[in-house]
């Protein structure tokens, strides 16, 4: 008497679409959280650098040596411009 093998189905394969959708949603949520954390980090860096640049400019104004004040002001300006360019590039990358 021939016997036929019982038909079995592998349940995870039946739910492959649901599993892949859940994985996509999880990945999207993680990416969103990563963007938020990175933006918060960049905001903090901007505040730190703004304070540093302000301090450097104040020191330059308070010094009575024109050459020293000029060097500090130039350094503050370069720091500010370079940092703004870097932060701008980083923000573009995380929004892409």
N, C-alpha and C positions, 0 to 999 in steps of 0.2 A: 504494500500500500504506500503510494508516494505521499510524502508529507511536504507541505510547503512551509517555508520559513515565515514566521509571523512578521508582518510589516511593523517595523519600528521606526519611529521618527526621532531625530535628535532635536530636542526642544530648543536648544540655543540657536540652531540654524533656522528654525521657524521664526525666531524673534530677531534675526540679524538686522532687519531694518530698524527695529526699536532700539537695539543696542547701539547701532551706528549713530542714530539720532541723539541718543543720550550722550554718547562720547563727543559728538559735535557741540552739543549745548554746554557740556562741561568745559571743553576747550575754549569756547567763546567766553564763558564766565571767567575762566582763569586769565585769558588775555585781557579782558576788561579790568579785572583787579590789578593786573600787572601795569596797565596804562595808568590807572589811578595812583598806584604807589609811585610810579616813576614821575608823574606830574607833581606829586607832593614832595618828592625828593628834590626835583628841580626847583620848585618854589622855595624850599628851604635853602638851597644853594644860592639862589638869587638874593635872598635876604642877607645871607652871610656875606656874600661878595659886596653887596651894596653897603653894608656896615663897614667892611674892611676899606673900601674905596673912600667912604666918607671920613673914616679915621685918618687915612693917609693924607687926604686933602686938608683936614683940620691941622694935622701936624705941620704940613707945609706952610699954612697960613700963620701958624703960631711961631714958626721959626723966624729968626731975624736975618737969616742968610738966604739971599735971593737965589743962589745957585741950588741950594738944598731944596728950597720950596719948589723950584722949577723941576727938579728931578722927581720929587714926590708927586707933583701934579701930573707930569708926563707918564710916570709909572701907573698912577691911578687911572688915567685915561686909557692907556694900553690894556690894562687889566680888565677894565670895564668893557671895552670894545671886543676883546678876544673872548671874554666870557659870554657876552650877549650872542656872539656868532655861534659859539658852541652850544649854548642852550637852545637857540633857535633851530639849529640842525637836529639836535636831539628831539625836540618837540615835533618836528616834521617826521622823523623816523617813527615815533610812537603813534602818530595819527595815521600812518600809512597802513 
